[in-house]
Amino acid sequence: MKINIYYGGRGLLDDPTLYVLDKMEDVLKELRVTVERYKIYEHKNEISTLPHTFKDADGIILAATVEWLGIGGYMQQFLDACWLYGDKERMSSMYMQPIVMSTTCGEREGVVTLENAWVFLGGQPCSGFCGYVEDLVTFEMNKEYTKIIEKKAEDLYRSISQKIKCLPSSNQAVKQTVLRTPSLDLTPQESEQLSKYVSDDSYVKKQKEDIEELTSMFKDLMGKSSEAEDKMYIKEFESRFTPQEGFSAKYLFMIEGKKQPLLLDVKEDEFVCCYGSEENVDVYAKLTSDVMDSIVNGRITFQRAFMTGSMTAKGNFKTLRMLDSLFSFV
């Protein structure tokens, strides 16, 4: 039998969780159990790969220390990695015993957090334990506390060796109906490889650089597309402009799908065509890009578009009728 211990504390000398784990290891080794301890803080750069150490383990111990609030960041990152990259089928047959010692308050909540997390992951939780330690020396000298710790180690051994089953949990029902692992549809081997990539800083950095390069490229493409859109219809109007002696007017076309309206500013033989807003106009027209395409391609006139309702307009209607004279597309 093999049991892995995952310690989520900071490794402080006066951490009571370390004392508890030492006692647990002594008992388990007497029972001829192979014990391997992983200090998560020593693997902080490759936490995403730690769930793959479950492969040859029959059970695990998740140990955390509550120093001010909750189980701590290292343990939470480890649980996140189990959810994202762990082999759910392997975890479903594994027993887990939670151990949470506290130097402040909240040790019971910590045990519940670890139990709930393991159930959501599909594993088998064992009876864990927790405790508040005000003075480590006093705690270590108390023989009754030592007996409780040793008894819990024996309980873990018994649960694994006898494959004791747990009653159904509502958390499992919640997982099946609400919680969903990201749908990557990966094999355990692919998931393991992905976790290695995630923990590889150079790989992640290269991926970020590639993403930035692609983002820059698409921005350039979008910028060119936007530039082309800003010049749409301008050449057609400029090439077909026919000055009318003594005539001046401003036309504003709201073209569906365009961010800016199209402005036609006629001053006798001078003509300006551009995209932009203008308040003082003689004719305000609204139409779709398909209708404007039909007009500039000579399929219909401005007057016909207005009469058939394809283009709506307000303002001076005599000035509106001048559009077909100013711009002869037909």
C-alpha positions as CSV (number, residue, x, y, z in Angstrom):
1,M,0.0,0.0,0.0
2,K,1.2,3.5,-0.8
3,I,-0.1,6.8,0.6
4,N,0.9,10.2,-0.6
5,I,0.8,13.3,1.6
6,Y,0.2,16.7,0.1
7,Y,1.2,19.4,2.6
8,G,-0.2,22.9,1.7
9,G,1.4,24.9,4.5
10,R,4.4,27.2,4.3
11,G,6.9,24.8,6.1
12,L,7.3,26.9,9.2
13,L,9.1,25.2,12.1
14,D,6.2,25.9,14.5
15,D,3.6,24.6,12.1
16,P,1.5,22.1,14.1
17,T,0.5,20.3,10.9
18,L,4.0,19.2,10.3
19,Y,4.1,17.6,13.8
20,V,0.8,15.8,13.0
21,L,2.1,14.5,9.7
22,D,5.3,13.2,11.3
23,K,3.2,11.1,13.8
24,M,1.0,9.9,11.0
25,E,4.0,8.7,9.0
26,D,5.4,6.8,11.9
27,V,2.2,4.9,12.4
28,L,1.7,4.2,8.7
29,K,5.3,3.0,8.3
30,E,4.8,0.6,11.2
31,L,1.9,-0.8,9.2
32,R,4.3,-1.3,6.3
33,V,2.8,1.4,4.2
34,T,5.0,3.4,1.8
35,V,4.6,7.1,2.5
36,E,5.7,9.9,0.2
37,R,5.3,13.5,1.2
38,Y,4.9,16.4,-1.2
39,K,5.5,19.9,0.1
40,I,3.4,21.9,-2.3
41,Y,5.4,25.1,-1.7
42,E,8.5,23.3,-3.0
43,H,6.7,22.6,-6.3
44,K,5.0,26.0,-6.7
45,N,6.2,26.3,-10.2
46,E,4.8,22.9,-11.3
47,I,1.7,22.6,-9.2
48,S,-0.3,21.7,-12.3
49,T,1.8,18.4,-12.7
50,L,1.3,17.2,-9.1
51,P,-2.0,15.5,-9.7
52,H,-0.2,13.0,-11.9
53,T,1.7,11.7,-8.8
54,F,-1.6,9.9,-7.9
55,K,-0.8,7.1,-10.3
56,D,0.7,4.6,-7.9
57,A,-1.0,5.8,-4.7
58,D,-3.8,3.9,-3.0
59,G,-4.8,6.9,-0.8
60,I,-3.7,10.4,0.0
61,I,-3.7,12.9,2.8
62,L,-4.4,16.5,2.2
63,A,-3.0,18.6,5.0
64,A,-3.4,22.3,5.4
65,T,-2.7,24.9,8.1
66,V,-5.2,27.8,8.7
67,E,-3.1,30.8,9.6
68,W,-5.7,33.5,9.1
69,L,-8.4,32.5,6.6
70,G,-9.0,29.3,4.8
71,I,-6.8,26.4,3.6
72,G,-4.2,28.7,1.9
73,G,-3.3,29.4,-1.6
74,Y,-0.9,26.5,-2.3
75,M,-3.6,23.9,-1.4
76,Q,-6.2,25.7,-3.4
77,Q,-4.0,25.8,-6.5
78,F,-3.3,22.1,-6.1
79,L,-7.1,21.4,-5.9
80,D,-7.6,23.6,-9.0
81,A,-4.9,21.5,-10.8
82,C,-6.7,18.3,-9.8
83,W,-9.9,19.6,-11.3
84,L,-8.3,20.8,-14.5
85,Y,-5.6,18.2,-15.2
86,G,-6.2,15.3,-12.9
87,D,-7.2,11.8,-14.0
88,K,-10.9,11.7,-12.8
89,E,-11.1,8.0,-13.3
90,R,-8.0,7.4,-11.2
91,M,-9.2,9.7,-8.4
92,S,-12.6,8.0,-8.3
93,S,-11.0,5.0,-6.6
94,M,-8.8,6.9,-4.3
95,Y,-9.3,7.6,-0.5
96,M,-8.5,11.0,0.9
97,Q,-8.1,12.0,4.5
98,P,-8.2,15.7,5.3
99,I,-6.1,17.2,8.1
100,V,-6.4,20.8,9.0
101,M,-4.6,22.4,12.0
102,S,-5.2,26.0,13.0
103,T,-3.3,28.7,14.8
104,T,-6.2,31.0,14.6
105,C,-9.7,29.8,13.8
106,G,-11.6,28.1,11.0
107,E,-10.1,24.6,11.1
108,R,-13.5,22.9,10.9
109,E,-14.4,24.9,7.8
110,G,-11.0,23.9,6.3
111,V,-11.8,20.2,6.7
112,V,-15.2,20.6,5.1
113,T,-13.6,22.5,2.2
114,L,-11.2,19.6,1.5
115,E,-13.9,17.0,1.9
116,N,-16.2,18.8,-0.5
117,A,-13.5,19.4,-3.0
118,W,-12.6,15.7,-3.1
119,V,-16.2,14.6,-3.4
120,F,-16.6,17.0,-6.4
121,L,-13.5,15.5,-7.9
122,G,-15.2,12.1,-7.6
123,G,-12.9,10.6,-4.9
124,Q,-13.7,8.7,-1.7
125,P,-13.4,10.8,1.5
126,C,-12.2,9.3,4.8
127,S,-12.9,10.7,8.2
128,G,-10.5,13.5,8.8
129,F,-9.6,15.6,11.8
130,C,-8.8,19.1,12.8
131,G,-7.6,21.0,15.8
132,Y,-6.6,24.4,17.2
133,V,-3.1,24.7,18.6
134,E,-2.3,27.7,20.7
135,D,1.1,26.4,21.9
136,L,2.9,23.8,19.9
137,V,5.0,22.5,22.8
138,T,2.0,21.9,25.0
139,F,0.2,20.2,22.1
140,E,3.2,17.8,21.5
141,M,3.5,16.9,25.2
142,N,-0.2,15.9,25.4
143,K,-0.4,12.1,25.1
144,E,-4.1,12.1,24.5
145,Y,-3.7,14.2,21.4
146,T,-1.0,11.8,20.2
147,K,-3.3,8.8,20.6
148,I,-6.0,10.6,18.6
149,I,-3.6,11.2,15.7
150,E,-2.3,7.6,15.8
151,K,-5.9,6.4,15.8
152,K,-6.7,8.5,12.7
153,A,-3.7,7.0,10.9
154,E,-5.0,3.5,11.6
155,D,-8.5,4.5,10.4
156,L,-7.1,5.6,7.1
157,Y,-5.2,2.4,6.7
158,R,-8.3,0.4,7.6
159,S,-10.5,2.3,5.1
160,I,-8.1,1.7,2.2
161,S,-7.3,-1.9,3.0
162,Q,-11.0,-2.8,3.5
163,K,-12.2,-0.6,0.7
164,I,-14.9,0.9,3.0
165,K,-17.6,2.5,1.0
166,C,-19.2,5.9,1.6
167,L,-22.9,6.7,1.5
168,P,-24.1,8.7,-1.5
169,S,-23.5,12.5,-1.3
170,S,-25.6,15.4,-2.6
171,N,-22.3,16.9,-3.8
172,Q,-22.0,14.2,-6.4
173,A,-25.5,15.0,-7.6
174,V,-24.6,18.6,-7.9
175,K,-21.4,17.7,-9.8
176,Q,-23.3,15.6,-12.3
177,T,-26.0,18.2,-13.0
178,V,-24.3,21.6,-12.5
179,L,-20.5,21.4,-12.4
180,R,-18.7,20.6,-15.7
181,T,-15.0,20.1,-16.3
182,P,-13.9,22.2,-19.4
183,S,-14.8,20.1,-22.4
184,L,-11.3,19.5,-23.8
185,D,-12.0,15.7,-24.3
186,L,-8.4,14.7,-23.5
187,T,-7.0,11.3,-22.6
188,P,-5.2,11.1,-19.2
189,Q,-1.9,11.1,-21.2
190,E,-2.9,14.3,-23.1
191,S,-4.1,15.9,-19.9
192,E,-0.8,15.1,-18.3
193,Q,1.1,16.6,-21.2
194,L,-1.1,19.7,-21.1
195,S,-0.3,20.2,-17.4
196,K,3.4,20.0,-18.1
197,Y,3.0,22.7,-20.8
198,V,1.1,24.9,-18.3
199,S,3.8,24.5,-15.7
200,D,6.6,25.3,-18.2
201,D,7.3,29.0,-17.9
202,S,9.2,29.2,-21.2
203,Y,6.4,27.5,-23.0
204,V,3.7,29.7,-21.5
205,K,5.9,32.8,-22.3
206,K,6.3,31.6,-25.9
207,Q,2.5,31.1,-26.2
208,K,1.8,34.6,-24.8
209,E,4.3,36.0,-27.4
210,D,2.5,34.1,-30.2
211,I,-0.9,35.4,-29.0
212,E,0.4,38.9,-28.9
213,E,1.8,38.6,-32.4
214,L,-1.4,37.2,-33.8
215,T,-3.4,39.9,-32.0
216,S,-1.1,42.6,-33.6
217,M,-1.6,41.0,-37.0
218,F,-5.4,40.9,-36.7
219,K,-5.4,44.5,-35.5
220,D,-3.4,45.5,-38.7
221,L,-5.9,43.5,-40.8
222,M,-8.8,45.1,-39.1
223,G,-7.2,48.5,-39.5
224,K,-6.8,48.0,-43.2
225,S,-10.4,46.8,-43.4
226,S,-11.5,49.9,-41.5
227,E,-9.5,52.1,-43.8
228,A,-11.0,50.6,-46.9
229,E,-14.5,51.0,-45.4
230,D,-13.8,54.7,-44.7
231,K,-13.1,55.2,-48.4
232,M,-16.1,53.3,-49.7
233,Y,-18.3,55.1,-52.3
234,I,-16.0,58.2,-52.2
235,K,-14.2,57.5,-55.5
236,E,-17.5,56.7,-57.2
237,F,-19.1,60.0,-56.2
238,E,-15.9,62.0,-57.1
239,S,-15.6,60.4,-60.5
240,R,-19.3,61.1,-61.4
241,F,-19.6,64.6,-60.0
242,T,-21.1,67.1,-62.5
243,P,-21.0,70.7,-61.3
244,Q,-24.2,72.7,-61.6
245,E,-23.8,76.5,-62.1
246,G,-24.8,78.5,-59.0
247,F,-25.9,75.4,-57.0
248,S,-24.6,74.6,-53.5
249,A,-25.9,72.0,-51.0
250,K,-25.0,69.6,-48.4
251,Y,-26.3,66.0,-48.3
252,L,-25.9,63.6,-45.4
253,F,-26.4,59.8,-46.1
254,M,-27.0,57.5,-43.1
255,I,-25.9,54.1,-44.6
256,E,-27.0,51.1,-42.5
257,G,-23.9,49.3,-41.1
258,K,-21.6,52.2,-41.4
259,K,-20.3,53.9,-38.2
260,Q,-20.1,57.4,-39.8
261,P,-22.6,59.0,-42.2
262,L,-21.5,59.9,-45.7
263,L,-21.3,63.7,-46.3
264,L,-21.6,65.3,-49.8
265,D,-20.7,69.0,-49.8
266,V,-21.3,70.7,-53.1
267,K,-20.3,74.4,-53.7
268,E,-20.8,75.0,-57.4
269,D,-17.8,73.4,-59.1
270,E,-16.1,72.4,-55.8
271,F,-17.0,69.1,-54.2
272,V,-16.0,67.3,-51.0
273,C,-17.0,63.7,-50.1
274,C,-16.1,62.2,-46.8
275,Y,-17.4,60.3,-43.8
276,G,-18.3,62.4,-40.8
277,S,-21.2,64.2,-39.0
278,E,-22.6,67.5,-40.0
279,E,-25.4,69.4,-38.4
280,N,-26.4,72.0,-41.1
281,V,-27.4,69.9,-44.1
282,D,-30.0,70.5,-46.8
283,V,-31.0,66.9,-47.2
284,Y,-30.8,64.0,-44.7
285,A,-31.2,60.6,-46.3
286,K,-31.3,57.1,-44.9
287,L,-30.7,53.8,-46.9
288,T,-29.0,50.4,-46.8
289,S,-25.6,49.6,-48.3
290,D,-27.4,47.4,-50.9
291,V,-29.5,50.3,-52.1
292,M,-26.4,52.6,-52.2
293,D,-24.6,49.9,-54.2
294,S,-27.4,49.8,-56.7
295,I,-27.3,53.6,-57.1
296,V,-23.5,53.9,-57.7
297,N,-23.6,50.9,-60.0
298,G,-26.3,52.6,-62.2
299,R,-29.1,50.1,-61.5
300,I,-31.5,52.7,-60.0
301,T,-31.5,56.5,-59.6
302,F,-31.7,58.5,-56.4
303,Q,-35.2,59.7,-57.4
304,R,-36.4,56.1,-58.0
305,A,-34.9,54.9,-54.7
306,F,-36.8,57.7,-52.9
307,M,-40.1,57.1,-54.8
308,T,-40.1,53.3,-54.1
309,G,-39.3,53.8,-50.4
310,S,-35.9,52.2,-50.6
311,M,-34.4,55.5,-49.4
312,T,-36.1,57.8,-47.0
313,A,-35.2,61.5,-46.9
314,K,-36.1,64.8,-45.3
315,G,-35.2,68.4,-46.1
316,N,-35.5,70.4,-49.3
317,F,-37.0,68.0,-51.9
318,K,-36.0,70.3,-54.8
319,T,-32.4,69.9,-53.6
320,L,-33.0,66.1,-53.3
321,R,-34.0,65.9,-57.0
322,M,-30.7,67.6,-57.9
323,L,-28.8,64.5,-56.9
324,D,-29.3,62.7,-60.2
325,S,-28.1,65.7,-62.0
326,L,-25.0,66.2,-59.8
327,F,-24.1,62.5,-59.9
328,S,-24.9,60.7,-63.1
329,F,-24.5,57.0,-62.4
330,V,-27.0,55.7,-65.0
